Amino acid sequence: MTAQFMSVRETANYLNVSISWIYRHATRSGLTPYRFGAGTNAKIRFKRSEVEAWTKQQRTF
């Protein structure tokens, strides 16, 4: 099974945060970005399974 990746926009929509939040805080919050390409044209993606797991860890009871 291949890993499914989400774009920055898809990740922001999924988490209900702004795109700028993703760029500024995702790594500090524990989300791992993956870069495809080099330089300024690199595409940043997030693994769907990791985003879903991260979301479950953020729950408060």
N, CA, C and O atoms as CSV, one atom per row, in Angstrom:
chain,resi,resn,atom,element,x,y,z
A,1,MET,N,N,0.841,-1.178,0.000
A,1,MET,CA,C,0.000,0.000,0.000
A,1,MET,C,C,0.887,1.242,0.000
A,1,MET,O,O,1.813,1.346,0.805
A,2,THR,N,N,0.609,2.171,-0.889
A,2,THR,CA,C,1.403,3.385,-0.962
A,2,THR,C,C,0.862,4.432,0.005
A,2,THR,O,O,-0.331,4.477,0.305
A,3,ALA,N,N,1.769,5.261,0.477
A,3,ALA,CA,C,1.375,6.323,1.403
A,3,ALA,C,C,0.635,7.413,0.650
A,3,ALA,O,O,1.025,7.786,-0.456
A,4,GLN,N,N,-0.426,7.919,1.244
A,4,GLN,CA,C,-1.162,9.029,0.658
A,4,GLN,C,C,-0.683,10.321,1.311
A,4,GLN,O,O,-0.560,10.413,2.532
A,5,PHE,N,N,-0.425,11.289,0.487
A,5,PHE,CA,C,0.059,12.568,0.975
A,5,PHE,C,C,-0.983,13.647,0.761
A,5,PHE,O,O,-1.775,13.595,-0.180
A,6,MET,N,N,-0.968,14.631,1.656
A,6,MET,CA,C,-1.878,15.774,1.580
A,6,MET,C,C,-1.048,17.028,1.334
A,6,MET,O,O,0.050,17.167,1.874
A,7,SER,N,N,-1.566,17.928,0.529
A,7,SER,CA,C,-0.889,19.207,0.307
A,7,SER,C,C,-1.040,20.076,1.557
A,7,SER,O,O,-1.767,19.726,2.486
A,8,VAL,N,N,-0.351,21.196,1.566
A,8,VAL,CA,C,-0.451,22.127,2.690
A,8,VAL,C,C,-1.897,22.618,2.815
A,8,VAL,O,O,-2.425,22.706,3.924
A,9,ARG,N,N,-2.532,22.933,1.698
A,9,ARG,CA,C,-3.912,23.418,1.723
A,9,ARG,C,C,-4.859,22.340,2.247
A,9,ARG,O,O,-5.732,22.628,3.065
A,10,GLU,N,N,-4.693,21.112,1.786
A,10,GLU,CA,C,-5.543,20.016,2.252
A,10,GLU,C,C,-5.345,19.760,3.745
A,10,GLU,O,O,-6.303,19.501,4.473
A,11,THR,N,N,-4.096,19.836,4.189
A,11,THR,CA,C,-3.798,19.637,5.610
A,11,THR,C,C,-4.424,20.738,6.450
A,11,THR,O,O,-5.000,20.467,7.504
A,12,ALA,N,N,-4.314,21.976,5.991
A,12,ALA,CA,C,-4.907,23.108,6.712
A,12,ALA,C,C,-6.424,22.955,6.794
A,12,ALA,O,O,-7.019,23.194,7.845
A,13,ASN,N,N,-7.042,22.560,5.698
A,13,ASN,CA,C,-8.492,22.357,5.707
A,13,ASN,C,C,-8.879,21.220,6.643
A,13,ASN,O,O,-9.855,21.329,7.385
A,14,TYR,N,N,-8.127,20.141,6.612
A,14,TYR,CA,C,-8.412,18.985,7.461
A,14,TYR,C,C,-8.328,19.370,8.944
A,14,TYR,O,O,-9.157,18.947,9.750
A,15,LEU,N,N,-7.316,20.176,9.293
A,15,LEU,CA,C,-7.098,20.562,10.692
A,15,LEU,C,C,-7.871,21.823,11.085
A,15,LEU,O,O,-7.877,22.214,12.252
A,16,ASN,N,N,-8.518,22.452,10.111
A,16,ASN,CA,C,-9.270,23.682,10.352
A,16,ASN,C,C,-8.370,24.792,10.909
A,16,ASN,O,O,-8.714,25.471,11.877
A,17,VAL,N,N,-7.215,24.953,10.270
A,17,VAL,CA,C,-6.274,26.023,10.613
A,17,VAL,C,C,-5.905,26.743,9.323
A,17,VAL,O,O,-6.245,26.286,8.231
A,18,SER,N,N,-5.216,27.859,9.449
A,18,SER,CA,C,-4.810,28.602,8.259
A,18,SER,C,C,-3.571,27.963,7.626
A,18,SER,O,O,-2.832,27.217,8.269
A,19,ILE,N,N,-3.376,28.276,6.373
A,19,ILE,CA,C,-2.194,27.779,5.670
A,19,ILE,C,C,-0.926,28.334,6.317
A,19,ILE,O,O,0.075,27.627,6.436
A,20,SER,N,N,-0.970,29.598,6.734
A,20,SER,CA,C,0.210,30.185,7.385
A,20,SER,C,C,0.536,29.463,8.691
A,20,SER,O,O,1.706,29.353,9.056
A,21,TRP,N,N,-0.490,28.966,9.405
A,21,TRP,CA,C,-0.225,28.199,10.624
A,21,TRP,C,C,0.553,26.940,10.275
A,21,TRP,O,O,1.489,26.571,10.985
A,22,ILE,N,N,0.180,26.287,9.200
A,22,ILE,CA,C,0.879,25.069,8.778
A,22,ILE,C,C,2.353,25.369,8.536
A,22,ILE,O,O,3.221,24.645,9.024
A,23,TYR,N,N,2.642,26.430,7.787
A,23,TYR,CA,C,4.031,26.769,7.492
A,23,TYR,C,C,4.809,27.163,8.744
A,23,TYR,O,O,5.990,26.835,8.856
A,24,ARG,N,N,4.177,27.855,9.684
A,24,ARG,CA,C,4.888,28.362,10.859
A,24,ARG,C,C,4.981,27.368,12.008
A,24,ARG,O,O,6.007,27.304,12.687
A,25,HIS,N,N,3.924,26.591,12.236
A,25,HIS,CA,C,3.845,25.838,13.474
A,25,HIS,C,C,3.758,24.318,13.340
A,25,HIS,O,O,3.884,23.612,14.341
A,26,ALA,N,N,3.550,23.808,12.158
A,26,ALA,CA,C,3.328,22.366,12.011
A,26,ALA,C,C,4.506,21.556,12.537
A,26,ALA,O,O,4.312,20.603,13.291
A,27,THR,N,N,5.705,21.920,12.154
A,27,THR,CA,C,6.877,21.162,12.584
A,27,THR,C,C,7.059,21.258,14.095
A,27,THR,O,O,7.353,20.258,14.750
A,28,ARG,N,N,6.886,22.455,14.650
A,28,ARG,CA,C,7.019,22.627,16.103
A,28,ARG,C,C,5.954,21.864,16.867
A,28,ARG,O,O,6.161,21.477,18.017
A,29,SER,N,N,4.814,21.650,16.226
A,29,SER,CA,C,3.707,20.945,16.871
A,29,SER,C,C,3.812,19.434,16.743
A,29,SER,O,O,3.042,18.706,17.369
A,30,GLY,N,N,4.746,18.958,15.949
A,30,GLY,CA,C,4.950,17.524,15.835
A,30,GLY,C,C,4.551,16.908,14.512
A,30,GLY,O,O,4.669,15.695,14.340
A,31,LEU,N,N,4.079,17.716,13.567
A,31,LEU,CA,C,3.761,17.197,12.234
A,31,LEU,C,C,5.032,17.172,11.392
A,31,LEU,O,O,5.810,18.126,11.410
A,32,THR,N,N,5.241,16.101,10.668
A,32,THR,CA,C,6.443,15.956,9.855
A,32,THR,C,C,6.151,16.294,8.395
A,32,THR,O,O,5.366,15.601,7.748
A,33,PRO,N,N,6.773,17.352,7.869
A,33,PRO,CA,C,6.580,17.670,6.448
A,33,PRO,C,C,7.535,16.855,5.585
A,33,PRO,O,O,8.642,16.521,6.006
A,34,TYR,N,N,7.097,16.546,4.391
A,34,TYR,CA,C,7.919,15.852,3.404
A,34,TYR,C,C,8.087,16.775,2.216
A,34,TYR,O,O,7.110,17.343,1.727
A,35,ARG,N,N,9.329,16.933,1.743
A,35,ARG,CA,C,9.614,17.799,0.609
A,35,ARG,C,C,9.804,16.970,-0.641
A,35,ARG,O,O,10.545,15.988,-0.651
A,36,PHE,N,N,9.123,17.381,-1.693
A,36,PHE,CA,C,9.269,16.749,-2.994
A,36,PHE,C,C,9.806,17.799,-3.945
A,36,PHE,O,O,9.116,18.772,-4.251
A,37,GLY,N,N,11.021,17.615,-4.413
A,37,GLY,CA,C,11.671,18.592,-5.274
A,37,GLY,C,C,12.733,19.351,-4.499
A,37,GLY,O,O,13.012,19.059,-3.336
A,38,ALA,N,N,13.319,20.335,-5.172
A,38,ALA,CA,C,14.393,21.101,-4.547
A,38,ALA,C,C,14.147,22.593,-4.731
A,38,ALA,O,O,13.432,23.015,-5.640
A,39,GLY,N,N,14.748,23.367,-3.862
A,39,GLY,CA,C,14.681,24.818,-3.983
A,39,GLY,C,C,13.308,25.383,-3.686
A,39,GLY,O,O,12.533,24.805,-2.925
A,40,THR,N,N,13.019,26.524,-4.297
A,40,THR,CA,C,11.762,27.209,-4.035
A,40,THR,C,C,10.569,26.521,-4.691
A,40,THR,O,O,9.423,26.818,-4.353
A,41,ASN,N,N,10.821,25.619,-5.612
A,41,ASN,CA,C,9.737,24.894,-6.277
A,41,ASN,C,C,9.373,23.593,-5.565
A,41,ASN,O,O,8.529,22.839,-6.049
A,42,ALA,N,N,9.993,23.329,-4.439
A,42,ALA,CA,C,9.718,22.093,-3.707
A,42,ALA,C,C,8.271,22.089,-3.220
A,42,ALA,O,O,7.745,23.115,-2.789
A,43,LYS,N,N,7.653,20.947,-3.293
A,43,LYS,CA,C,6.282,20.777,-2.806
A,43,LYS,C,C,6.341,20.167,-1.415
A,43,LYS,O,O,7.043,19.180,-1.193
A,44,ILE,N,N,5.616,20.744,-0.496
A,44,ILE,CA,C,5.561,20.234,0.871
A,44,ILE,C,C,4.281,19.441,1.022
A,44,ILE,O,O,3.197,19.912,0.676
A,45,ARG,N,N,4.417,18.233,1.541
A,45,ARG,CA,C,3.283,17.338,1.723
A,45,ARG,C,C,3.346,16.736,3.119
A,45,ARG,O,O,4.402,16.707,3.752
A,46,PHE,N,N,2.205,16.260,3.585
A,46,PHE,CA,C,2.112,15.583,4.868
A,46,PHE,C,C,1.441,14.236,4.647
A,46,PHE,O,O,0.483,14.137,3.881
A,47,LYS,N,N,1.938,13.198,5.313
A,47,LYS,CA,C,1.312,11.883,5.207
A,47,LYS,C,C,-0.035,11.915,5.905
A,47,LYS,O,O,-0.143,12.326,7.060
A,48,ARG,N,N,-1.062,11.474,5.187
A,48,ARG,CA,C,-2.418,11.481,5.737
A,48,ARG,C,C,-2.487,10.683,7.037
A,48,ARG,O,O,-3.107,11.126,8.004
A,49,SER,N,N,-1.857,9.516,7.066
A,49,SER,CA,C,-1.918,8.674,8.268
A,49,SER,C,C,-1.256,9.352,9.470
A,49,SER,O,O,-1.724,9.206,10.599
A,50,GLU,N,N,-0.170,10.092,9.230
A,50,GLU,CA,C,0.506,10.799,10.325
A,50,GLU,C,C,-0.324,11.975,10.826
A,50,GLU,O,O,-0.353,12.248,12.026
A,51,VAL,N,N,-0.997,12.668,9.919
A,51,VAL,CA,C,-1.856,13.788,10.319
A,51,VAL,C,C,-3.030,13.264,11.142
A,51,VAL,O,O,-3.388,13.858,12.159
A,52,GLU,N,N,-3.624,12.167,10.712
A,52,GLU,CA,C,-4.732,11.581,11.458
A,52,GLU,C,C,-4.278,11.107,12.838
A,52,GLU,O,O,-4.991,11.309,13.821
A,53,ALA,N,N,-3.102,10.479,12.926
A,53,ALA,CA,C,-2.575,10.033,14.213
A,53,ALA,C,C,-2.269,11.229,15.115
A,53,ALA,O,O,-2.543,11.188,16.315
A,54,TRP,N,N,-1.703,12.291,14.543
A,54,TRP,CA,C,-1.404,13.498,15.313
A,54,TRP,C,C,-2.680,14.102,15.867
A,54,TRP,O,O,-2.715,14.551,17.012
A,55,THR,N,N,-3.730,14.113,15.054
A,55,THR,CA,C,-5.017,14.662,15.476
A,55,THR,C,C,-5.563,13.889,16.676
A,55,THR,O,O,-6.072,14.493,17.620
A,56,LYS,N,N,-5.461,12.582,16.646
A,56,LYS,CA,C,-5.940,11.763,17.763
A,56,LYS,C,C,-5.143,12.027,19.028
A,56,LYS,O,O,-5.696,11.953,20.125
A,57,GLN,N,N,-3.854,12.333,18.901
A,57,GLN,CA,C,-3.029,12.624,20.062
A,57,GLN,C,C,-3.366,13.969,20.695
A,57,GLN,O,O,-3.075,14.189,21.870
A,58,GLN,N,N,-3.973,14.862,19.934
A,58,GLN,CA,C,-4.286,16.203,20.431
A,58,GLN,C,C,-5.585,16.266,21.230
A,58,GLN,O,O,-5.926,17.316,21.776
A,59,ARG,N,N,-6.293,15.177,21.299
A,59,ARG,CA,C,-7.570,15.163,22.030
A,59,ARG,C,C,-7.360,15.487,23.495
A,59,ARG,O,O,-6.373,15.080,24.109
A,60,THR,N,N,-8.301,16.220,24.035
A,60,THR,CA,C,-8.323,16.452,25.476
A,60,THR,C,C,-9.620,15.894,26.028
A,60,THR,O,O,-10.671,15.977,25.393
A,61,PHE,N,N,-9.532,15.341,27.186
A,61,PHE,CA,C,-10.723,14.700,27.775
A,61,PHE,C,C,-11.208,15.502,28.945
A,61,PHE,O,O,-12.198,15.134,29.578
